[in-house]
Amino acid sequence: MSKRVFVMAGGGTGGHVIPGIAVARELAVRGHQPLFIGTRAGMESRLVPAAGFPIEWVEAGGLKGLSLVERARTVVELPASVWNARRILRDHQAAGVFSMGGYAAAPVVLAAALSGTPVVLMEPNAMPGMTNRRMARFARRALVSFDEALPYFPFDRVEIAGLPVRAEFFALPPKPRGTPPVVLVTGGSRGSRTLNYATRDLPPFDCGIILQTGRDMYDEISIAMRHGNREVVPFIDDMPSAFAQADLVVCRAGAGAVAELAAAGKPSILVPYPYAADDHQMANARAMERAGGARVVPDKEFDGLRMLREIEACLQGERLETMAAAARAQGKPGAAARAATLLEEYAEAKT
């Protein structure tokens, strides 16, 4: 297939940008030119240039959870944003658009629909975001990670493909038993106040702890946890290696985190972030719980004593092994490759 330009749309948060970068890398390996379209205010403005890909800018704002004035501004700006996105698609002769959702994706997908450019969208959460729900009608194919997301998209244009996850997670072997268990606690790169305080207040017991606090709370938590077999770090650069050391993971339930747990086959205690849009983290967590790979605790109920009870429940009998197998069964390798292949196929058909 000849070299083509494929536009990557979606931004605002890392969850909307990082999978798009994975698909862009797959397209680049195949000899194509990925081009991102995003906003200067979103994380794409930092992550995309750092990954070495070009990016063009549009003005786009959200609707959910904003004031009436901010939502009105978004609506007023939308026609100009769509026109600008359509110009970018035309100038670069884009062969297809890959959308991860988020407010930055809406004008690009609308522009693609107006210009007849095929769209492939990916929805990482069990509860799809508003942009992907609204833009589904314009997509040739919707790729989802959870069975629970299937009803939100046209039945003849949706499939379960998973979320792009680094190959290192899939390559991790099961951890042998026989040594004191290790629990990895991480609230993401910025940490979680709830998880940090619960780990700080965890009663002593025979279990190793690795806690990623985030940089803002590191000093406070590390001073309070200078004892026993508990390791406190502000940030973990090599998360697959941290997973390899862990028998059990305590974390939030963003789509990326859940996908990494599944790829690595790690049992988990999931504490969904309570303010996530549409409560999608709870939906993700409950999906993994139904599959048998996780236990779920609401944020407001999670403290040191509850954390101890949940860890002890996971360590009973063969429960860790059972949960690990159930989590691994949810892993879906090849998500980036599937998205790239569909984009190539639709571009070829259009030609």
N, C-alpha and C positions, 0 to 999 in steps of 0.2 A: 504494500500500500504506500502511495506517495506521501510525502511529508505534508501535514496539515496543521492548522492552528486550532486548538481547542480551548475554549474559555472556561475558566473555573470560577464559579460564582458562590458567594456565601461568606459571611463574616460576622464580626461582632465579638464572638467568643472563640477561644481555642478549639472548642468542640465543633465549631463550624468550619474552622480553617485547617486544622491538622489533617483530618481525613482527605480534604481536598489536595493538600500537598502530597499525600501518599499517592493519590491517583495521578497527579501531575508528574511525579517521578516515574510512574509506570509508563505514562505516555511518552515522556522524554526518552526512556530506554528504547521505546519502539520507534524513535526517530521523529516524533512530532514536537511541535512547539506549544507548550502550555502558556496561557496568558490569563492572569487573574484580573477580575474586576471587583473592587471593594471600596470601602470608605476610609478616609484618613483617621477616623475616630476609633475604628475597630482594631482588634488584635492582628488582622491581616496586614495592617500598615507596618508592623514590626516582623511578624513571622514569615511573610512571603518574601521580602527582600533578603532576609537572613537565609532562606532556603535557596536563594539564587534564581528566583523566577521574576519576570517582569509583571508589573501591576499597573492598571489604569484605574482612575478614580471616578466615582459617581457620588452624588449627594443623596443619601437615603437615611431615613429615620424609622424608628419602630412605632408601634401602635399600642401594644399591650403594656399595661402598667404605667403609662405616661399620663401627664396632665392633658386636659382638653386643648390647651394652647399648643403643646408639643405634637399631639396627634393631628391637629389642624395643619400645622406646618408640614408634617409628613405628607398629608394628602395634597397640599398645594404644590409641594416640590416633586411629587411623583411623575407627572407628565414630562417635565424637563429631564428627570433622571432616566426615564424610559427612552426618551429621544436621544440622550447622550449615549446610553448603552447600545442603542441600535446603531448609532454612528460608529461606535467602536467595533461592533460585530462586522459592519460593512467594511470599514477601513482595513481590518485584518483578515477579511474573508473567512470568518470563523466557520469551521465545518461542524461544530457541535458545542453544546453547553453542558457542563456538569455542575449541578447545584447541590449544595449541602444545606440549603435553607438559611434562616436568619434574615433579618430585615434587608441586608445588602443584596440578597439574591433576588428579591421580588422584581425590581426594575429590569434586571438582566433577563430573567425568565420571560417577562412580558415582552421585552424587546425581541427575544428569540421567537416567541409565538407570532409576533407581527411580521417578522422577516422570514418565517418558514425554516428557521434553524432548529434541528432536532435537539431535544433536551432529555438528559438522563438525570434524575434526582436521587439522592440517597438520604434516607431518614434513619438516624441512629437510635432514636428513643422508642420505647414501647408506646408512649403517647406522642404522636407526631406534633411538631411545632406548627404554629399558625401559618407561616409562609408556605411550608410544604403542603399542608392541607389545602390551602387556597390555590396553589400553583399546580397541583396534581393533574388537573384537566389538560394542562399544556405539555405534559411529559410523555415521551414515548415509552419510558420505562421507569418505574419506581423500585429502588432497591432498599429493603428494610432489614433490620436486625432481629426483630421480635415478631412472633406470631400475632401478638396483640395489636401490632400496627397494620396488619393486612387489611382490615375492614375500612380503613380510611382512604384507600386508593382503589382505582378501577381494577376489578378482579382479573381482567385479562391483560393488565399491564404492570403487575406487581410481582415481585419474587423476593424470597429471603436470600440475601447475599452476605449479611454480616457487615462489620465495620473494619476498615483497614487497621491492622495491628502489626507492629513490628515482628519480623520472623523470629526474633530471639525469644519472644514469649511462647510461641508454639514449640520451640525446640527444648524448653525446660523439661528435664526428666522428673518423674514423681519423686518427692523427697522421701528417703528411707526413714522408717521409724526406729525407735530404740534409744534416741537421745532426748534430753529435755526439749520440749516443743518451743518453737520460736514464733512469736506473733508480730507481724508487721502492721503498724498503725500509720495511716497516711490520710490526711485530708486534702491531698492535692498539693501542687507546688506552693500555694500560699498558706497551706495548713488549715486546720479547722479548730475553732475555739472549743467546740463541744468535745471533739475527740481528744484534744490536748489536755483539757481539764479532767476528763474521765480517766485518761492514762496516768496522769499525775496522781489521782486519788485512788488508783487501783491498789487494793490490799496486796501485801507480799504473798507470793506463792511461787512454786517451782516452774517457772516459765520465763524464757528470754523475751525481751521486748525491744523492738526497733521502732522508734517513733520519729517520723518526719514532722516537725512542728510548723514549718514555714519560717521565714526569716524574722517576721515581726514578733513572734512569741518565743523565739528560741531562748533568749537570755532568761526570761521568767521561768520557763518550764525546765530548762536544763539545771538551774540552781536547785529547784525543788525535787529533782530526780537523781541526785548524786548518790545513788546507792544500788547495790545488787547488780543483777545482770540486765540492766536496762540501758540501752544505747539511745541517746538523743542527738539528732542531727537537724540542722535547719533545712537542708535540701538534699535529695538523693539524685545524683546525676545518672546513675546506672540502675534504673528500676528493675530490669530483668534480673540482675544479680541479687537485688534485695528480695525479689520474689523467690529466687532459688533458695535463699536461706530460710524462708518462712514456711511454716506448716499451716498457718491460718492468717488471713488478711482482714483487718478492720478498716473500713474506708467508707467514703460517700458512694453514691450510686449513679454518677454521671455515665453516659453511654460509653465513653472511652475506658473508664475504670472497669465497668462490667465486661466489656469486650476483652480487656486484658486478663481479667480473672478467668474467663472462659478459655481463652487461648492457652493460658498457663495451667489450667486445671487446678486452680487454688480455691479451697473452701473459704467462705468469707462470712463476716458479720457486717451487714450493710446498714448504715445510718444515713438515710437520705437527707439531703439539704432541704429544709422545709420551705424555703422561699423560691425554689426552682419554678420556672414558668410552667403552668398547667400541672404542677406537682409531678413533672415527668420523672424525677429521680425515684419517687415512691413507686411509680409504675414499673420502672426498670428493675427496682429491687424486688418487688413482688413477683415479677416474671422469673427472676433467678431463683427466688424462694420456691415457687411452684415447681420449677425444674428439679429442685432438691439440692442445689449448689450453695445455698446461703440461708442465713437467719437474718431477719429484718427487725430493727428496733427503731421506733420513731425518735427523732432528735430530742424531744422534750423528756423522754424517759431514759436517756442514756447518761449514766454517771459511772463512777468507779465500781460500785457494788453490782450494778446491772451488767457492766462489762465483764466482771469476774464470773457471774452466773452464766453468761452466754459463752464465754471461753470454756468453762468447765463442762457445759453441755456438749460443746463440739468435740471435746477430748474424750467423751465417754465411748468405750468399746471401739468399734470400727467406724464410728460416725465420720471421722475425718476422711477416711478412704472413700466412703460412700459419697460424701459431699464432693470430694475432688473429682470422682468419676462423673458425677452429674454435671458439675461445672464444665469439665472438659468436653462433654457431649454437646454443649452449647457453642463451642468454638467453631468458627467458620473461616477457614483460611481462603485466601484468594479473592477477597472483596475488591481490592484495588484493580486486580487484573480483570475481573468481571466487568467493572465499570468501564475500563479502557477498551475492552473488546466490544462492548455495546456501542460506545461512542464511534469506534471505527466502522462498525457495521452500519449504523444509521447514516454516517457521513458518506459511506460508499453507496448506499441505497439512494441518498439524495442526489449524488452525482449522476 
